[in-house]
Amino acid sequence: MLQIVEQQTARCCTQRRAGVIVVKELMLLAVCLVSLFGLGTRSVNWMAFEGDHQDSRTRLARAASPRYVSRITTNQDGTKLWISRPLHSIVAVNRETGETDQGLMTDCRRLSRAAHSLNNSTSLLVWMDGTAELYPQGIGGEPVQSPVLNCGDSFDIAADVSADGAVALFVLRKGLVYGWFIGESGVEEFAYSLPTSSDLARACLNREGSRLFVAREDGTAGIHDVLTGAGQEFKLTLRAPCTSAVWSADGRSILVATKDGCVSLIDAVTGATQWERALAIEHIGLSYWADSIAISRDGKHVAAASSHSKTFDVWDLDSDQPPYPLAGHEGVIRSLEFGHDNQTLYSGSLDGTVREWSLASYSQRRIID
């Protein structure tokens, strides 16, 4: 009898020890799951906010509203405001009345890039399926060219049209430039490959349509002839990889934003830095840079929006004062554009709105939807 009791007691002890081990293992598993969840959350945040290698179109696809604004451009006299909504439409809005003068619905096609001439004569649309459509008579007619590109991992980084609509082009990350020259004899195509020490980061066309600024992922940059790709004499080394670039209206300077959070104005002839500032936004643990920049037509104001912020900065180049922060959007800002009067600024955001700002009072005038 005693032996039986001892056996049962030993069995109970063994079961209790096994139960304790199971509980400990379950607790350890729970701790691991919590840790992995936290790590996963941080990974998602890193991808969403600091994803240096994330395709910008993938990040844009995370927008809450299908009507988010990715690009704003104006015409020469400031009467029309082109608003690009990649998942919804691209329309020309009458700035005075707010009515849509001209437009095109995307019909579930995903728009990658859109560019328009200042005289409204030419529009270029590049779609995420690899199709580029040129509208030499403006949106509303049939495109005369619609090549299908086998882009692979060499997706487009820029699409531009000259001010007079005579030149339109788009640039792929691997260095291929594909464009059209629209003359009296019709539409002529051109294509070439730029010399690349690394993948291209950004490219932009000057208003005359004669010079193409190209920045590479390794921080080098240069200016090329638009029709041939021939390079200019000087080569430029930026502070860091370029995140955005735009020519000044007079073609003498290039406004460049880099991944270290700086915005610089560079002489287009010598490559010298004419003006340089850092974004006023700071946040522990996150890297900030400007994805959207703009320079006024008279060259007196510069605007820059951080890649992760709902506010943006405006500098008066004739003043040593800190930038003016403008706030009001409920989503990250994706595009900035100065009006033709040099006293108006437009901003487009992932919140789906376009806002008009006064540079005289640094205040919001109205919301254009």
C-alpha positions in Angstrom: 0.0 0.0 0.0 2.8 2.4 0.9 4.5 1.7 -2.3 1.4 2.5 -4.3 0.9 5.8 -2.4 4.6 6.7 -3.1 4.1 6.0 -6.8 1.0 8.1 -7.0 2.7 10.9 -5.1 5.6 10.8 -7.5 3.3 10.8 -10.5 1.4 13.8 -9.1 4.7 15.7 -8.6 5.8 14.8 -12.1 2.5 16.1 -13.5 2.8 19.3 -11.5 6.4 19.8 -12.7 5.2 19.2 -16.3 2.4 21.7 -15.8 4.8 24.3 -14.5 7.0 23.7 -17.5 4.1 24.1 -19.8 3.0 27.3 -18.1 6.5 28.7 -18.3 6.7 27.8 -22.0 3.4 29.4 -22.7 4.5 32.5 -20.9 7.8 32.6 -22.9 5.8 32.1 -26.1 3.6 35.0 -25.2 6.5 37.2 -24.5 8.1 36.3 -27.8 4.8 37.0 -29.6 4.5 40.4 -27.9 8.2 41.2 -28.9 7.7 40.1 -32.4 4.5 42.2 -32.7 6.4 45.2 -31.4 9.2 44.6 -33.8 6.8 44.1 -36.7 5.1 47.4 -35.8 8.4 49.1 -35.8 9.3 47.5 -39.1 6.0 48.7 -40.7 6.6 52.2 -39.3 10.1 52.1 -40.7 8.9 51.0 -44.1 6.2 53.7 -44.1 8.3 56.6 -42.7 12.0 55.8 -43.3 11.9 53.3 -46.2 14.9 54.6 -48.1 14.4 51.7 -50.6 10.7 51.7 -50.7 9.1 52.5 -54.1 7.5 55.9 -53.7 4.4 54.6 -55.5 4.1 51.8 -52.9 4.1 54.4 -50.2 1.5 56.5 -52.0 -0.7 53.5 -52.3 -1.1 53.5 -48.5 -3.1 56.8 -48.7 -6.4 56.6 -46.9 -8.4 58.4 -49.6 -8.5 57.3 -53.2 -8.8 61.0 -54.0 -5.4 62.0 -52.6 -3.5 64.6 -54.5 -0.1 63.7 -55.9 0.7 66.6 -58.2 -0.4 70.2 -58.7 0.6 72.4 -61.7 -0.6 75.8 -63.0 -0.8 77.3 -66.4 1.0 80.4 -67.5 -1.6 83.0 -66.6 -2.7 81.2 -63.5 -6.3 80.7 -64.6 -6.1 76.9 -64.5 -4.9 74.5 -61.8 -4.1 71.0 -62.9 -4.8 68.5 -60.1 -3.6 64.9 -60.4 -5.3 62.2 -58.3 -3.6 58.9 -59.4 -6.4 56.6 -58.3 -9.3 58.9 -59.4 -8.7 61.6 -62.0 -6.6 64.3 -63.5 -8.5 67.6 -64.0 -7.9 71.3 -64.8 -9.8 73.4 -62.4 -10.7 77.1 -63.0 -9.0 78.9 -60.2 -11.6 81.6 -60.0 -14.8 79.6 -60.2 -13.6 76.3 -58.9 -15.3 74.5 -61.8 -13.6 71.8 -63.8 -12.7 73.0 -67.2 -11.1 69.9 -68.6 -10.3 66.5 -67.2 -9.8 62.8 -67.5 -11.0 60.0 -65.2 -8.5 57.3 -64.5 -11.1 54.5 -64.5 -9.3 52.4 -62.0 -6.0 52.7 -63.9 -3.1 53.9 -61.7 -1.5 57.1 -62.8 2.2 57.4 -62.0 3.2 60.8 -63.4 1.5 63.7 -65.1 3.0 66.8 -66.7 1.5 69.8 -68.6 2.9 72.7 -70.6 2.2 76.2 -69.2 0.3 77.1 -72.4 -2.0 74.1 -72.0 -1.0 72.7 -75.4 0.6 69.5 -74.4 0.0 66.9 -71.6 1.9 63.7 -70.8 0.6 60.9 -68.7 2.6 57.9 -67.5 0.7 55.0 -66.1 1.9 52.4 -63.7 1.2 49.6 -66.2 4.1 50.9 -68.3 2.0 53.0 -70.8 2.9 56.6 -71.6 0.3 58.8 -73.4 1.2 62.0 -75.1 -1.6 64.6 -75.7 -0.2 67.2 -78.1 -3.5 69.1 -78.2 -4.1 68.8 -74.5 -6.2 66.3 -72.5 -9.5 65.8 -74.2 -8.3 64.5 -77.5 -6.8 61.1 -78.4 -3.2 60.5 -77.6 -1.0 60.3 -80.7 1.5 58.0 -79.0 1.0 55.2 -76.5 4.0 53.0 -76.3 4.0 50.1 -73.9 7.3 49.8 -72.0 8.9 46.8 -70.4 10.1 48.8 -67.4 10.8 45.9 -65.0 12.5 47.3 -61.9 13.4 50.4 -63.9 10.3 52.4 -63.1 9.9 56.1 -64.1 11.3 58.8 -61.8 10.2 61.9 -63.7 7.8 63.1 -66.4 8.1 66.7 -67.8 6.8 69.0 -70.5 8.4 72.2 -71.6 6.6 75.5 -71.1 5.6 75.8 -74.8 4.7 72.2 -75.1 7.3 71.4 -77.8 9.2 68.8 -75.7 7.8 66.1 -73.5 9.8 63.2 -71.9 9.9 60.8 -69.1 13.0 59.2 -67.4 13.4 55.7 -66.0 15.5 54.9 -63.0 18.0 52.9 -65.0 18.8 55.9 -67.1 16.6 55.5 -70.2 15.1 58.8 -71.5 12.1 58.6 -73.8 10.5 61.7 -75.3 8.8 63.5 -78.1 9.6 66.7 -80.0 6.5 68.4 -81.3 7.3 70.7 -84.3 5.7 72.0 -87.5 6.3 68.7 -89.2 4.6 66.7 -86.6 5.7 64.6 -83.6 9.2 63.1 -83.5 10.3 60.5 -81.0 13.7 60.4 -79.4 15.3 58.0 -76.9 18.7 57.5 -75.3 20.4 56.1 -72.2 22.2 58.4 -69.8 25.6 57.4 -68.3 24.9 56.1 -64.9 27.4 55.5 -62.0 24.3 54.3 -60.1 20.5 54.3 -60.5 18.9 57.7 -61.1 17.2 59.4 -58.2 15.5 62.4 -59.7 15.4 64.3 -63.0 13.7 67.6 -64.1 13.4 69.6 -67.3 14.0 73.3 -67.6 11.1 75.4 -68.9 12.7 76.0 -72.3 12.9 72.2 -72.8 16.6 72.3 -73.6 18.3 71.1 -70.5 17.7 68.1 -68.2 19.0 68.0 -64.6 19.7 64.4 -63.5 20.7 63.3 -59.9 21.9 59.8 -59.1 21.5 57.6 -56.0 25.3 57.9 -55.3 24.9 61.7 -54.8 26.4 62.8 -58.2 24.4 65.0 -60.5 24.8 66.8 -63.9 22.9 68.6 -66.7 22.3 67.1 -70.1 21.1 68.2 -73.5 17.5 67.1 -73.7 17.5 65.8 -77.3 20.9 64.0 -77.3 21.8 63.3 -73.7 25.2 65.0 -74.1 26.5 66.1 -70.7 27.6 69.5 -69.5 31.2 70.2 -68.6 30.9 70.4 -64.8 29.8 67.5 -62.6 28.1 68.1 -59.3 28.3 66.1 -56.0 25.3 66.7 -53.8 25.4 66.6 -50.0 23.3 63.4 -50.1 21.1 61.5 -52.5 18.5 63.8 -54.1 14.8 63.5 -53.1 13.4 66.3 -55.2 14.5 68.8 -57.8 13.0 71.7 -59.8 14.4 74.4 -62.1 13.9 78.1 -61.4 11.7 79.9 -63.9 14.7 81.8 -65.5 16.7 78.6 -65.9 19.7 80.0 -63.9 19.2 77.8 -60.8 18.0 74.4 -59.7 16.3 73.9 -56.4 17.4 70.6 -54.9 16.3 68.7 -51.8 18.6 65.9 -50.4 18.1 63.0 -48.0 19.9 64.8 -45.2 17.0 67.1 -44.8 18.5 70.1 -46.6 17.2 72.3 -49.4 19.7 74.0 -51.7 19.6 76.4 -54.6 22.4 75.5 -57.1 23.8 77.7 -59.9 23.0 75.9 -63.2 26.2 77.2 -64.9 28.9 76.7 -62.2 27.3 74.2 -59.9 28.0 76.5 -56.9 25.5 76.6 -54.0 23.7 79.9 -53.9 21.4 79.3 -50.9 21.0 76.4 -48.4 18.7 75.6 -45.5 17.7 72.6 -43.4 14.1 71.6 -42.8 12.8 73.0 -39.5 11.1 69.7 -38.5 12.9 67.4 -36.1 11.7 64.1 -34.6 13.8 61.6 -32.6 14.2 58.3 -34.4 12.9 59.5 -37.8 14.8 60.8 -40.8 13.2 63.8 -42.6 13.7 65.0 -46.1 11.7 67.1 -48.5 9.8 65.1 -51.1 8.0 68.2 -52.4 9.7 71.6 -53.2 8.9 74.7 -55.2 10.4 78.0 -56.1 8.3 81.1 -57.0 8.5 82.4 -60.6 10.3 85.6 -59.4 12.8 83.4 -57.4 12.1 85.1 -54.1 10.4 82.3 -52.2 11.1 78.7 -51.7 8.7 76.1 -50.2 9.5 72.6 -49.0 7.3 69.9 -47.5 8.8 67.1 -45.4 8.3 63.5 -46.5 6.3 62.7 -43.3 4.7 66.0 -42.3 1.3 67.7 -42.6 3.0 71.1 -42.5 5.5 72.7 -44.8 8.1 75.6 -44.7 8.3 78.7 -46.8 11.4 80.8 -46.9 11.8 84.4 -48.1 15.1 84.5 -49.9 15.5 88.2 -49.3 15.3 87.7 -45.6 17.4 85.9 -43.0 14.3 85.1 -41.0 13.5 81.4 -40.1 11.0 79.7 -42.5 7.3 80.3 -42.0 5.6 77.0 -41.1 2.1 76.6 -42.7 -0.3 74.1 -41.3 -3.8 72.9 -42.1 -3.7 69.7 -44.0 -4.8 66.5 -42.3 -2.5 64.3 -44.4 1.1 64.3 -45.7 1.8 66.9 -48.3 2.7 65.5 -51.8 2.9 68.6 -54.0 3.6 72.4 -53.8 3.2 74.9 -56.6 3.5 78.7 -56.7 1.0 80.8 -58.5 1.8 83.1 -61.4 1.4 86.2 -59.2 4.3 85.1 -56.9 1.9 85.8 -53.9 0.0 82.6 -54.0 1.0 79.0 -53.1 -0.9 75.8 -53.6 -0.4 72.5 -51.7 -1.8 69.1 -52.4 -2.1 66.3 -49.8 -2.9 62.7 -49.1 -6.0 64.1 -47.3 -7.5 64.7 -50.7 -7.5 68.5 -50.6 -5.8 71.3 -52.4 -5.2 74.4 -50.3 -4.5 78.0 -51.5 -2.2 80.1 -49.3 -1.3 83.8 -49.3 2.3 84.7 -49.1 1.4 88.2 -48.0 -0.1 87.0 -44.7 1.2 83.4 -44.7 -2.3 82.2 -44.1 -4.8 79.9 -45.8 -7.2 81.5 -48.2 -9.4 78.5 -49.2 -9.7 74.8 -49.9 -10.1 73.7 -53.5 -11.7 70.3 -53.8 
